């Protein structure tokens, strides 16, 4: 069951995942030499942490993410500057 931290009073029953088949994509073997983040840029998804880990390990990161209007300020204040790292 997923985390319900953003709305603890909501009495969550279960988490509905993305709906894609579990075996649609296979983990890479690392030969390409980069990390990948696929998701939504919001505080609970950890994009900032993924970028910080990539920087700390000197590993390029490819990001494919959506920014909802509700998370635009979060992106501008907490994430955008992390893209300034010179790979």
C-alpha positions as CSV (number, residue, x, y, z in Angstrom):
1,X,0.0,0.0,0.0
2,X,1.3,3.5,-0.9
3,X,1.9,6.4,1.4
4,X,-0.9,8.8,2.2
5,X,1.1,11.5,3.9
6,X,-0.3,14.5,1.9
7,X,-3.9,13.7,3.2
8,X,-3.6,11.6,6.3
9,X,-7.3,12.4,7.2
10,X,-8.5,11.0,3.9
11,X,-8.7,7.4,5.1
12,X,-7.0,5.9,2.0
13,X,-7.9,2.3,1.2
14,X,-5.3,1.5,-1.4
15,X,-2.9,3.0,-4.0
16,X,-3.8,2.9,-7.7
17,X,-0.6,2.6,-9.6
18,X,0.1,3.8,-13.2
19,X,-1.6,0.9,-14.8
20,X,1.3,-0.1,-17.1
21,X,2.2,-3.8,-17.3
22,X,4.9,-4.5,-14.7
23,X,7.2,-6.0,-17.4
24,X,6.8,-3.3,-20.0
25,X,10.3,-1.9,-19.2
26,X,13.3,-3.7,-17.9
27,X,15.9,-2.1,-15.6
28,X,19.0,-1.1,-17.5
29,X,22.3,-2.7,-16.8
30,X,24.0,0.7,-16.3
31,X,26.1,0.6,-19.5
32,X,24.4,3.8,-20.8
33,X,25.9,5.7,-17.8
34,X,22.9,7.8,-16.6
35,X,20.0,7.8,-14.1
36,X,16.4,8.3,-15.2
37,X,13.5,10.0,-13.5
38,X,10.1,9.5,-14.9
39,X,7.1,11.0,-13.1
40,X,5.6,14.2,-11.8
41,X,7.6,17.0,-10.3
42,X,6.1,17.5,-6.8
43,X,7.5,17.3,-3.3
44,X,6.3,13.7,-2.7
45,X,7.9,12.3,-5.8
46,X,11.6,13.0,-4.9
47,X,12.9,14.5,-8.1
48,X,15.1,16.8,-6.0
49,X,16.6,13.8,-4.3
50,X,17.2,12.0,-7.6
51,X,19.0,15.0,-9.0
52,X,21.1,15.4,-5.8
53,X,22.1,11.7,-5.9
54,X,23.1,12.2,-9.6
55,X,25.2,15.2,-8.7
56,X,26.8,13.5,-5.7
57,X,27.7,10.4,-7.8
58,X,28.7,12.5,-10.9
59,X,26.2,10.6,-13.0
60,X,24.1,12.4,-15.7
61,X,20.3,12.2,-15.2
62,X,17.6,12.2,-17.8
63,X,14.3,13.6,-16.6
64,X,10.9,13.1,-18.2
65,X,8.4,14.8,-15.9
66,X,5.2,16.7,-15.8
67,X,4.8,19.9,-13.7
68,X,1.2,20.5,-12.6
69,X,0.1,24.1,-12.1
70,X,-0.2,23.3,-8.4
71,X,3.5,22.4,-8.3
72,X,4.9,25.2,-10.4
73,X,6.0,27.3,-7.4
74,X,7.7,24.2,-5.9
75,X,9.5,23.6,-9.2
76,X,10.7,27.2,-9.4
77,X,11.8,27.4,-5.8
78,X,13.3,23.9,-5.2
79,X,14.0,22.2,-8.5
80,X,14.9,24.6,-11.3
81,X,18.3,25.6,-9.9
82,X,19.3,21.9,-9.7
83,X,19.4,21.8,-13.5
84,X,22.3,24.3,-13.5
85,X,24.8,21.6,-12.7
86,X,27.5,21.4,-15.5
87,X,27.5,17.8,-16.7
